[in-house]
Amino acid sequence: MKKLLLLIITIVALPKLNAQEPAFDTGEWFKFKMSYSGWMKAGNATLKVNQTKLNNKEVFHVVGKGWTTGMIKWVFKVEDRYESYFDKQSLVPYKFVRKIDEGGHTKDIVINFDQEKNKAHVNNIKHKTKKVFDTEPNIQDMVSTFYYLRNKLDTSVMKPGDEVRIDMFFDEENYGFKLKYLGEEIIETEFGDIESLKFRPYVMAGRVFKEEESLTLWVSKDKNKLPLRIKADLAVGSLRADLEAFKGLKHPFKIVVN
């Protein structure tokens, strides 16, 4: 459950980075519904784009939330909150917040990025520790990655088999995020049939996922690059997340069949 909540906030893919017309703007909001093994409601997640000033810089402030519902809530309660403050032009992050409670496992972390010196200043509020880590140039956090890639996705050069790696910093480590483009597909959604781009993120096989290719995701084939669906084959059962509601899109949302 918690792995899918994290992936909803982070996943979108591209085989080539180019400057594009912005895919989003202030006021955009997504809501996702999650189900376990195809029938049991598991939870919800939301993403909201705001704007503010951070150290006298104009930034986007994105808040992502995830929580369990229904029967699963009584077995394994999840309440997660993620925040990212990133530059409105370059889309590189300056600050990241992770505050979670997953079945009693809690974290309260604030990361400040020095993009000029390639450093991540990690303040672990729960454990009252402060550390500094080296990062890759133009490092992304798990929330800013989603918006950065949506703005850089060049669909005109995509072909099945294309892969991409993105440098992210998460908690206290640098993380290489790798995805493969699988092709186009029309999928049935609550909004109608939607033309989509299909991707395969690589994950670590083991306790949570059956194998490294256990995840599949679909992104709308339009200027918005909406995350429409994520499927995960787990070691026990499966999880699925579907876009349930949205508002504040920057571009028209294309529907093949109502």
N, C-alpha and C positions, 0 to 999 in steps of 0.2 A: 504493500500500500504506500509506504513512505517513499519508495523508489519511484513509483509512478508520479506521485505529487511533484517530486523533484524534476522528473523528466518533462512534465508538462510545462514547467517554467523555463526549461533550458533548451528544448529541442526545436530546431529548424535547420535546414541544410542548404549548401550551395557548392557547386563544383568550381566556380570562378568568382572572385571578388571584383566588382566594378562599381563605379558611382552610378546610382540609379535615382529615379524620382522617389522621394520619401514614401515609404510604405505605411507610415502611421503618423499620428500627431497627438497632441494633448487631448484627453477626453476619451480615448479608445478604451474599451472595456470588454473583456471576455469572461464567460462562465462555462465551466466544464462539468459534466456529470461522469461519475465513474461507477463501473459495475465489476463484480467479481464472478469469474467463471460464466459470464454471459447472461446472468439473471439477477444476481443479488446486488442491490444498490450499495455502493461502498463509500461514496463521499462526493465532495465538490471541490472545485478550485476556481479562483478568479485571478485576473490580471487587470490592473488599472494604470493608465498612463497619466501622470500629473506633470506639472512643471513648477520649478522653484529656483531659488538662488542658493548656491553653496560656495562659500569663500569668494563671493562677488562674481561668480560665474553662473550664466544661465544654463540650467541643467534640466533634463527629464528626471522625474522621480517616479519610478515604477514600484508598485506594491503588489506582491503576489501572496495569496492566501490559499491554504489547503486544509480541509477538515473532513473527518469521517462522519457518516450519518447512519441512521437505521440500526440494524442488528450488530453490524461490525463495530459501531461506536461503543457498544457495551463490552465488546471483547478486546478491542484495541483502539483506544481513543487517540486521534491525531489532531493537533492544532498547530499549524505551521504558518510562519510569516516571514517573507523574504522582501527586502527592499534594495533597490539599486538607484544610485544617483550617477547619471552619466552625461557627458558633454552633448549638447544639442547638435553640434556640427560633426565632430569626429566620432561620437558615440562610444568613446572609451570611458570606463567607469572611474569615479573618484572615491566613492564610498559604497559599501555593501553591508547589509544587516541581515543576520540569520537568527531568528528566535523561534525555537521549535519545542514541541512537547509531543513525543511519539511513544505512546504506551508507557509514559513515565520517564523515558529517556529525553533529557532536556539539553538544549544548547542555547547560548546567548552570546553571539559573536558579532563584533563590528570590525570591518576591515577598511582602512583608509589607504588608497593607492596613490603612490607618487609616480606618475607616468613619466616624468622627466628622468628620475633616477632609477626607474625600474625596481621599485620596492613596494612591498605590501606590509603595512603596519597592522598587526592583528591584535585586537583587544578582546580577550576571552573574559567576559564579564562574570560568568558563572565561576570560573576557577581563579579569577583575579590575577591573570597573567597578561603580559604584553610582550610580543615578539615581533621581529622584523625579518622578512624573507625576501630573497632576490626573486624577481619575476622576469618573464620574457617581455620584450618591447610590445607596447600596445596590448597588454594583457586584458582579458575580459573576465567578468564574474559570471556566475551561472544565470543571472537574469539579463544583464546587458547583452550577453551573447545572442539571445533570442532576437532582440531588436536590431542589433548590429547586422546580423546575417539577413534578416528580412529586407533591410535597406540595400544590401549588396548582392542580392540574388539575381544573377543574369540568366534568365530562362532561355535566351536565344542560343546559348552555347552548351546547354545541357544535353547529355546523352547517357543512356544506361551504362552503369559501371563507373561513372565519375565518382571520385572520392574527395573529401576535404578534411583537413585537420585544423582545429582552432585551439589556440592556447588559452586556457582558463586557469584561474586561481580559485581554489575552493578550500575553506577552513584554513589549513596550514600547508597546502601543497599545490604545486603546479600540476595541471591535468590536461592531457592531450585528448581532445574530443574528436572522434573520427566517425564520418557517416558516408554511406554509399547511396547514390541515386539509382533507383530501380526502374523509373519510367513513369508514364502517365496512366491515369485510371479515373473513370467516372464512378463516384461512390454515392450511395443513397444516404441522405442525411435528413434531419428534421426540417430542414429548410427547402429540400428538393434534391435533385441530382446535381452534383457539383463536379466540374473538371478539377482534378487534383494532380499533384506531383507526389510520387511515392518514394520513401526513403527507408534505409536500413541503418540505424545507429549500431555501433559495436559496443557491447557491454561485457563485463567480466562474468564468465560462467561460474557457477558454484552454488552457494547457499540460496541465492535469490533467483537467478535466471538459469534456465535449462542449458543454454549455450550462448556464445557471444553474439549470435544473430537472432536473439529471442525477441527483439523489438522491431516493430514496423510503424511508420507514421505517414500521414497524408496531410499535405499542405495545399491550400487552394491555388489553382493556376490563374491568378490574377494579380493586380498590383498590390493587393493587401497582404498576400501570403499568409492567410489565416491558417493556424493549426486546426485541422478539422477532426482528426482522430489519431489515437495512439493505441496500439495493441501490444501486450506483453505476455509472453509465455513464461510462467514462473516455474520454479521447482515443484510447487504444489498449486495447481489451478492456473488461472489466467486473469489478467486485468485489462480493462478497456476504458478509455476516456474519450468522450465525444463532446464537441462544442455544442453547448445547449442554448446560449444566448450571447448577443453582442450588441454594442452600440458605439457610436463615434468613429466609424470607419472613415478613412481618408478618401477611399475610392469606391466606386460601385461594386457591389457583391454580385457576381455572375452566377445565375442558376440556370441549369440546362432544362430541368423539368420541375414545375411546381407541384 
